[in-house]
Amino acid sequence: MRGKTVVLTGATSGIGLIAAEELAKKGARMVIVARDKARGEQTLAMLRQAGPGVDHSVHYADLSRIKEMKRVAADIAAAEAKIDVLINNAGALFNSRQLTEDGLELTFALNHVSYFVMANGLRDSLVAAAPARLINTASDAHKGNKLDFDDLQSAKGFSGFKVYGRSKLCNILFTRELARRWSGNGVTVNTLHPGFVSTRFGNESGGYFSYLVRFAKLFAISPEKGAETIVYLASSPAVASTSGQYFYKCRPATPTREAQDDDSAGRLWQETAKLSGIGD
């Protein structure tokens, strides 16, 4: 990874933090996106220790707001003519339905739309670095879910974990469609299930669910184990030419039938392009 530039969202905690550190240790120059300045500066200091002598950097943005997604993508693209790896990892689960300033349900905006905007905004920098890689963090939580294109914002009914699972289904469908659209441009696109990991995830979701999550984490794997597949997809020569796949424990896995639906993948792209104001 020496000489390579890696852009990573959701890098200040959990598996994102561990992945950032491990990639820095491998010699990568990390460009992270953070929302909280204090955690961003702490992470940057950690990266400078893990990968000394490299000009790591941090950009700040609220990735639930479309104008912030676009701004930070443009800022990074202006600063980085070439990006070797983009890792879309930011995400959260919310126990109550909240709308963003764009009128989007918060989980959908942060967990899916930000992936779409960042990928499209940094496309030219990735292509310029080809062979390059794009990695989207999904989850096994997609199982049992199906998209309702008449209710992508979950206005008809809201269950925090169900809505989170649908956002992870979006990640896999988006990866599938992006791999198809970017075929031949030198950028591979893959997604992964990190496992059920003991991190800050879900702690601030609110209500009874946050207590349930805290208990369940007693049986979860470590962030170090959860980050392994991200680091593998970002760095391993074994997957240099693999694209459009879903991974678990550093191996290809099979997502649900709904996650392999090309019609849904194409329609999700079209709907997200309209919602985000990014051309097809």
CORWO-V221630 format. One record per residue. RES is the residue in three letters. PSI is psi in radians with two decimals (NA if undefined). OMEGA is omega as a letter, one per 40 degrees, with the letter a starting at -180 (999 if undefined). D_LAST is the distance of its C-alpha to the last C-alpha in whole Angstrom. Layout:
res = [RES	RES]
psi = [PSI	PSI]
omega = [OMEGA	OMEGA]
d_last = [D_LAST	D_LAST]
//
This chain:
res = [MET	ARG	GLY	LYS	THR	VAL	VAL	LEU	THR	GLY	ALA	THR	SER	GLY	ILE	GLY	LEU	ILE	ALA	ALA	GLU	GLU	LEU	ALA	LYS	LYS	GLY	ALA	ARG	MET	VAL	ILE	VAL	ALA	ARG	ASP	LYS	ALA	ARG	GLY	GLU	GLN	THR	LEU	ALA	MET	LEU	ARG	GLN	ALA	GLY	PRO	GLY	VAL	ASP	HIS	SER	VAL	HIS	TYR	ALA	ASP	LEU	SER	ARG	ILE	LYS	GLU	MET	LYS	ARG	VAL	ALA	ALA	ASP	ILE	ALA	ALA	ALA	GLU	ALA	LYS	ILE	ASP	VAL	LEU	ILE	ASN	ASN	ALA	GLY	ALA	LEU	PHE	ASN	SER	ARG	GLN	LEU	THR	GLU	ASP	GLY	LEU	GLU	LEU	THR	PHE	ALA	LEU	ASN	HIS	VAL	SER	TYR	PHE	VAL	MET	ALA	ASN	GLY	LEU	ARG	ASP	SER	LEU	VAL	ALA	ALA	ALA	PRO	ALA	ARG	LEU	ILE	ASN	THR	ALA	SER	ASP	ALA	HIS	LYS	GLY	ASN	LYS	LEU	ASP	PHE	ASP	ASP	LEU	GLN	SER	ALA	LYS	GLY	PHE	SER	GLY	PHE	LYS	VAL	TYR	GLY	ARG	SER	LYS	LEU	CYS	ASN	ILE	LEU	PHE	THR	ARG	GLU	LEU	ALA	ARG	ARG	TRP	SER	GLY	ASN	GLY	VAL	THR	VAL	ASN	THR	LEU	HIS	PRO	GLY	PHE	VAL	SER	THR	ARG	PHE	GLY	ASN	GLU	SER	GLY	GLY	TYR	PHE	SER	TYR	LEU	VAL	ARG	PHE	ALA	LYS	LEU	PHE	ALA	ILE	SER	PRO	GLU	LYS	GLY	ALA	GLU	THR	ILE	VAL	TYR	LEU	ALA	SER	SER	PRO	ALA	VAL	ALA	SER	THR	SER	GLY	GLN	TYR	PHE	TYR	LYS	CYS	ARG	PRO	ALA	THR	PRO	THR	ARG	GLU	ALA	GLN	ASP	ASP	ASP	SER	ALA	GLY	ARG	LEU	TRP	GLN	GLU	THR	ALA	LYS	LEU	SER	GLY	ILE	GLY	ASP]
psi = [-0.01	2.31	-0.05	2.55	2.21	2.17	2.26	2.17	2.75	0.73	-0.02	0.02	2.91	-2.51	-0.50	-0.73	-0.80	-0.75	-0.74	-0.79	-0.79	-0.70	-0.63	-0.69	-0.54	-0.07	-0.03	2.60	2.05	2.30	1.86	2.68	2.18	2.74	-0.73	2.17	-0.71	-0.82	-0.58	-0.77	-0.66	-0.75	-0.71	-0.72	-0.70	-0.73	-0.64	-0.46	-0.73	-0.69	1.30	2.69	0.17	2.47	1.24	2.68	2.85	2.44	2.57	2.37	2.64	1.79	0.26	-0.11	2.18	-0.74	-0.54	-0.69	-0.85	-0.72	-0.85	-0.61	-0.74	-0.70	-0.78	-0.74	-0.66	-0.58	-0.45	1.70	-0.54	2.30	2.13	-0.59	2.30	2.18	1.91	1.87	-0.18	2.46	2.79	2.88	2.33	2.39	-0.22	2.66	2.17	2.47	2.47	3.06	-0.31	-0.01	0.29	2.56	2.38	-0.75	-0.81	-0.74	-0.90	-0.82	-0.44	-0.95	-0.64	-0.61	-0.78	-0.82	-0.75	-0.75	-0.84	-0.62	-0.47	0.18	-0.86	-0.66	-0.60	-0.80	-0.65	-0.44	0.00	2.41	2.23	3.00	2.51	2.31	2.25	2.16	2.00	-2.57	2.69	-0.24	-0.16	-0.34	2.42	0.09	2.68	2.50	2.40	1.79	-0.18	-0.06	0.91	-0.35	0.21	0.71	-0.40	-0.30	2.47	2.18	2.12	-0.85	-0.63	-0.78	-0.66	-0.79	-0.68	-0.62	-0.58	-0.57	-0.71	-0.73	-0.75	-0.76	-0.70	-0.75	-0.75	-0.82	-0.67	-0.72	-0.67	-0.81	-0.56	0.11	2.23	-0.09	0.09	0.11	2.08	2.65	2.09	2.86	2.97	2.76	2.04	-0.20	3.00	1.91	2.49	1.69	-2.96	-0.19	2.27	-0.21	-0.54	0.35	-0.39	2.71	-2.89	-0.57	-0.67	-0.62	-0.67	-0.73	-0.77	-0.70	-0.79	-0.53	-0.23	-0.39	0.17	2.87	2.90	2.73	-0.59	-0.77	-0.68	-0.53	-0.22	-0.73	-0.58	-0.85	-0.71	-0.86	-0.51	-0.43	-0.40	2.30	-0.39	-0.42	0.39	-0.52	0.16	2.33	2.58	0.30	2.79	2.22	2.63	2.28	0.76	0.37	2.60	2.42	2.95	2.01	-3.12	2.90	-0.69	-0.56	-0.13	0.22	1.85	-0.57	-0.77	-0.69	-0.77	-0.71	-0.66	-0.70	-0.85	-0.76	-0.72	-0.63	-0.72	-0.78	-0.63	-0.20	0.38	2.26	2.68	NA]
omega = [a	a	a	i	a	i	a	i	a	a	a	i	i	a	i	i	a	i	i	a	a	i	i	i	i	i	a	i	a	i	a	i	a	i	a	a	a	i	i	i	i	i	i	i	i	a	i	i	a	a	a	i	a	a	i	a	i	i	a	i	i	a	i	a	a	a	i	i	a	a	a	i	i	i	a	i	i	a	a	i	i	i	a	a	i	i	i	a	a	i	i	i	a	a	i	a	i	i	i	i	i	a	i	i	a	a	a	a	a	a	a	a	i	i	a	a	i	a	a	a	a	a	a	i	i	i	a	a	a	e	a	a	i	a	i	i	i	a	i	i	i	a	i	a	i	a	i	a	i	a	a	a	i	i	a	a	a	i	a	a	i	i	i	i	i	i	i	i	i	i	a	i	i	i	a	a	i	i	i	a	a	i	i	a	i	i	i	a	i	a	a	i	a	a	i	a	i	i	i	a	i	a	a	a	i	i	a	a	a	i	i	i	i	i	a	a	i	a	a	i	a	i	i	i	a	a	a	a	i	a	i	a	a	a	a	i	a	a	a	a	a	a	i	a	i	a	i	a	i	i	i	i	a	i	a	i	i	a	i	a	a	i	i	i	i	i	i	i	a	a	a	i	i	a	a	a	i	a	a	999]
d_last = [32	35	33	29	27	26	23	24	23	26	29	32	33	33	32	29	33	34	31	31	35	35	33	35	38	36	36	32	31	30	27	27	25	28	28	32	34	37	35	33	36	38	35	35	39	39	36	39	41	40	38	41	40	37	35	33	31	29	27	27	24	24	21	21	20	16	18	20	17	16	19	20	17	18	22	22	19	22	25	24	23	23	22	24	23	20	22	20	23	23	24	27	28	30	32	32	29	27	25	23	23	19	21	19	22	23	23	19	18	20	20	16	14	16	15	11	12	15	13	10	13	15	13	15	18	18	18	21	23	22	23	22	21	19	21	20	23	23	26	29	28	25	28	29	26	23	20	21	18	20	21	19	21	24	26	28	30	29	31	30	30	28	25	26	26	23	21	22	21	17	18	19	16	13	16	16	12	12	15	14	11	13	16	18	17	20	18	19	18	21	22	25	28	30	33	34	35	38	36	35	33	33	37	35	33	36	39	41	38	38	42	41	38	41	43	41	40	44	43	40	39	39	36	37	37	34	32	33	30	28	30	31	27	27	30	31	32	32	28	27	25	24	21	19	23	24	27	30	33	32	32	29	29	28	26	26	25	23	21	21	19	16	16	16	13	11	11	12	8	7	10	9	6	8	11	11	9	7	4	0]
//
